[in-house]
Amino acid sequence: MNVYTTDKIRNVVLLGHSGCGKTSLVESMAYLAGITNRMGKVEDGNTVSDFGKEEQKRQISISTSVVPIEWNGVKINVLDTPGYFDFIGEVEQAISAADAAIIVVNGKAGVEAGTERAWELCEKYKLPRMIYVTGMDADNASFKNVVEKLTEMYGKKIAPFHFPIRENEKFVGYINVISETGNRWEGKDVVECDIPDYSRENLDLYRETLLEAVAETSEEFMDRYFSGDTFSEMEIRAALRTNVIGSSLVPISMGSNTLCQGTFTLIDDIVKYFPSPENKEIAGFNMKTNEVFEANYDFAKAKSAYVFKTIVDPFIGKYSLIKVCSGVFKSDDVIYNKDKDIEEKVNKLYVLQGGKAIEVPELHAGDIGAIAKLTAARTGNTLSTKACVIEYGKFEISKPYTFMRYKVPNKNNIDKVAQSLQKMTHEDQTLKVVNDAENKQLLLYGIGEKQLEIVQSRLQNEYKCEIELSKPKIAFKETIKKNSDVEYKYKKQSGGHGQYGHVKMRFAPLGETDKAYEFSQEVVGGAVPKNFFPAVEKGIQEACERGPLAAYPVVGISAVLYDGSYHAVDSSEMAFKKAASQALKKGIMEAGPVLLEPIMNLKVVVPEKYTGDVMGDLNKRRGRVLGMNPAGKGKQQIEADIPMMELTGYCTILRAMTGGRGDYSYEFVRYEQVPSDIQKAEVEARAAKVAENSED
């Protein structure tokens, strides 16, 4: 592949709902650009961008892939992203490296939740965008419906550049709104044709939208527009490029991926209307001078890049995908990683074409490429040189809130699973492994359950090790509501010295749950010698780790040792520790023991029309709605306190209720007493395990 300068590069991310046709659009583009001589199909598992085994098996995109396309002296780095919401982290990584976006909409399904989310991401990151409607060869595809819906949602900035010509329910050509010409497909060729009479009304409507946008680019154009003057095609295209780059105009085009129709004009429009990186600003921090480093994709400045994605694949190896922010990266360069404080040599530079690595001699500022086998590099790291150490800010990645417990059935594979999961967390920053030591469980966090299921499958198929996923244990606690006064005597005789420890203790609620216990003593007259007080406290401490009600940790207990007795020969620290431990258990059971559950503060952001359904569902889940506040753009934020056990599977339920348009986050706030019916069920469920002395 040729080396391209900054002005000849376009970095374009494909966004849209799952199944809208992003991957097949990439396939169509790759075919036209001569990368493939035969178009692959998602169903056949032979597309350029979906090269992963899980992607081919499930027929969905799971990770972002880069497919560089050479087109009339310009390199277009196409970033194909997953549409499934569980893989939003992959989308955010791709957006951090993109300079513009194409939102893909299925002409049959119309505007979906993924379309709206794609638009919101473009607004958030200020990305110029186009909309491309796929599947126009389908009988019930409607370009007009998509345009009307998008115009209703986003206003007059929606402007069709092309719209379809249909004859006898067949997609046969398109009308170019800018040049006001008709075009038909005849085999692989496009020939000019007359514009059908029934299309004249839409042409006038769409062209008026374009001319209004052109007029708004300058006062001179505005005066000419109102005086009835006409604009040349060159003037229109120049003005439209300004509007598209400024996101004040969003072009819509359409075509058929499977027939490779409309793709040619789309690629042409990418080159004509989307910005090259040289028009963008990017700044880092020069760690040596303590000044802002304005990289601005200038090839003449000191070299710097950031790692926007990491691929750790058992089949193709490890690659750090980079976007060059300044300078020129070359093979054999020595680069410095500020985040890891390490220098590494770049043996070879590559561009990835899906899963295929193509070696290149250099990468100019603004280009996207890959470096193999950088041992220390992680996603989000900055690469520069020791002479000019640069650091760029980390891009935002969604926080995972869905989690499941995992176990390794084959104990010999524990280390292998840990290493494999570590590699996968390097790839996917929304995947997290947490050791919940308090509840003796390992937790796997992700955006959604589908993501965790795929992790499990990848471990088995790619890394040859297994995990079992199950519902996590809820971190219940035990405490008391009443007072108790108990006596316990630990006495054991087995030849020689025996064991003797005798305590009398009072237990009462402490009134706070952030500490397990508070120990004090009121012993008089040496009934229990002072040297045994630490042993008594140790017994209390150990007994609090596993309560008598359901084997959960004990919190909020005041323990007072006020009397007891000892034996001059047989008493020992161990005996008093045992006596205190048993006294605590007996005291808890006599003092109205209760289970406490963790309560989370939940925030749900949904479109207004779903607020009733969401609040009704929260009430069913024992949630207490605290309030509702506007979240902008027709959305509301519902805030509620809800038991953690009721959030199991909430991601899937919220998506089902809102058509994928709802988001949520939560954080721990406090512990509260569990209702009696839930306590009874939990105690019964744990009874056998308590008897077996098992925490499982």
Sequence and secondary structure as in RCSB ss.txt:
>XXXX:A:sequence
MNVYTTDKIRNVVLLGHSGCGKTSLVESMAYLAGITNRMGKVEDGNTVSDFGKEEQKRQISISTSVVPIEWNGVK
INVLDTPGYFDFIGEVEQAISAADAAIIVVNGKAGVEAGTERAWELCEKYKLPRMIYVTGMDADNASFKNVVEKL
TEMYGKKIAPFHFPIRENEKFVGYINVISETGNRWEGKDVVECDIPDYSRENLDLYRETLLEAVAETSEEFMDRY
FSGDTFSEMEIRAALRTNVIGSSLVPISMGSNTLCQGTFTLIDDIVKYFPSPENKEIAGFNMKTNEVFEANYDFA
KAKSAYVFKTIVDPFIGKYSLIKVCSGVFKSDDVIYNKDKDIEEKVNKLYVLQGGKAIEVPELHAGDIGAIAKLT
AARTGNTLSTKACVIEYGKFEISKPYTFMRYKVPNKNNIDKVAQSLQKMTHEDQTLKVVNDAENKQLLLYGIGEK
QLEIVQSRLQNEYKCEIELSKPKIAFKETIKKNSDVEYKYKKQSGGHGQYGHVKMRFAPLGETDKAYEFSQEVVG
GAVPKNFFPAVEKGIQEACERGPLAAYPVVGISAVLYDGSYHAVDSSEMAFKKAASQALKKGIMEAGPVLLEPIM
NLKVVVPEKYTGDVMGDLNKRRGRVLGMNPAGKGKQQIEADIPMMELTGYCTILRAMTGGRGDYSYEFVRYEQVP
SDIQKAEVEARAAKVAENSED
>XXXX:A:secstr
     GGGEEEEEEEESTTSSHHHHHHHHHHHTTS SS   TTTT  SS  SHHHHHHTS  S EEEEEEETTEE
EEEEE   SGGGHHHHHHHHHH SEEEEEEETTTBS HHHHHHHHHHHHTT  EEEEEE TTSTT  HHHHHHHH
HHHHGGGEEESEEEEEETTEEEEEEETTTTEEEEEETTEEEEE   GGGHHHHHHHHHHHHHHHHTT HHHHHHH
HTT    HHHHHHHHHHHHHTTS EEEEE BTTTTBSHHHHHHHHHHHS  GGG   EEEETTTTEEEE TT TT
S  EEEEEEEEEETTTEEEEEEEEEESEEETT EEEETTTTEEEE   EEEEETTEEEEESEEETT EEEEE  S
S  TT EEE SSS EE          EEEEEE SSGGGHHHHHHHHHHHHHH TT EEEEEGGGTEEEEEESSHH
HHHHHHHHHHHTS    EEE      EEEESS EEEEEEEEE SSSS EEEEEEEEEEE S SSSSEEEEE   T
TSS GGGHHHHHHHHHHHHTS TTTS  B SEEEEEEEEE  TTTB HHHHHHHHHHHHHHHHHTS EEEEEEEE
EEEEEEEGGGHHHHHHHHHHTT EEEEEEEEETTEEEEEEEEEGGGGTTHHHHHHHHHTT  EEEEEEEEEEE  
HHHHHHHHHHHHHHHHTT   
